[in-house]
Amino acid sequence: MVAPRRDIGFVPVRGAGRLTPLGGQSVSSGNNILLTPPSGKAIRVHYASYNIKTDCEVGFRFGPAGNIWLQNDTVAKSVIAKDFGDFRWIEGEPDEALYLNVSITAVVNWTIIYKIDDPWGPPSP
């Protein structure tokens, strides 16, 4: 039997490389603003999900008229989730807010894991 190594453990990431979870509930049709970046910064999404209470079409977008991504025509009580991984992400343009677009008035629970990035600065860790 091999004894577990005790010198390797979980080390939380703090500072610029940290990912931040955010979740909420939307109840309106159309574009629902979820997050606005600070001036000159961009939102980098590493994970996104939503679940709905009734049949509708839902997706995320950057900016009020951007392309809708993770868009699905879903049935009630469905969960749609996408983990982009540690080295892939989806990123909006600087100053572009993240929206949840819903086809009808419906209760949608959503979650994102993101970080704010400076697209003109040095690469984030």
C-alpha positions, 0 to 999 in steps of 0.5 A: 500500500502506498501512503498518500503524499501530504505535501501536495494539497489544494492551493487557492489562487488569489489575485489576478488569476483567480476565477470568480463564481457568480449566479442569479435568477432572471425573470424577464424576456429578451436581454438580461444584463448579468455582469458589466466589466470595469472600464477598459476590461473584458469578461472572460468566461470559463464556465456557464450554465442555466436551468429553466422552469418552463420551455423556452430558448436561452443563451448568453451573449456579449453586448446587447446585439452580439452573437448568442452562444450556448443557445438552446431551445430547452424544455422545462427543468433542463440544465445546460452547462459548459465548462470551457476548461482551464486553458480555453474561455470565451471573452467579450470585447473591452467594456462589453457586458454579459447578457442572458437572452431569454425568448419568453418571460420565464424563470431562469437560474444561471451561473458563470465562473469568470475573470476580468481581463485586461486585453491590452495588458500582459497575459493573465496567469 
